[in-house]
Amino acid sequence: MRVPRLVGLMAADARESAAKHGLLLAAPDRPDFHLIVLDHVVRQYPLPGMWIPRDAVVTVWFELGPGEGEGGAGVREPRRPGPPDGGLRQELDEPDSEVGASR
């Protein structure tokens, strides 16, 4: 049996499609998967079109809902000031080091 495309479907529709094809669904990121209705599937494995036996498990992952997944990832925008334009910068020794000090 070929795996149906579940990516883009809401959770309820993904469960219905899987059942219609004789497949089971697992959602490791959502322990309350059986209660989820509106969240959309963003990834699945095995991929759509692959051959698997009837009653096999297809794993799906969902988009993050409001208030989920915050923190820990850090800020992604570039910080200012950036490096100066043009040319390579030479790394200089500290002014008081014995190697680079001039007296």
Secondary structure as UniProt FT lines:
FT   TURN            7..8
FT   HELIX           11..20
FT   TURN            21..22
FT   STRAND          24..26
FT   TURN            28..29
FT   TURN            31..32
FT   HELIX           33..35
FT   STRAND          40..45
FT   TURN            48..49
FT   TURN            54..55
FT   STRAND          57..62
FT   TURN            66..67
FT   TURN            95..96
FT   TURN            98..100
//
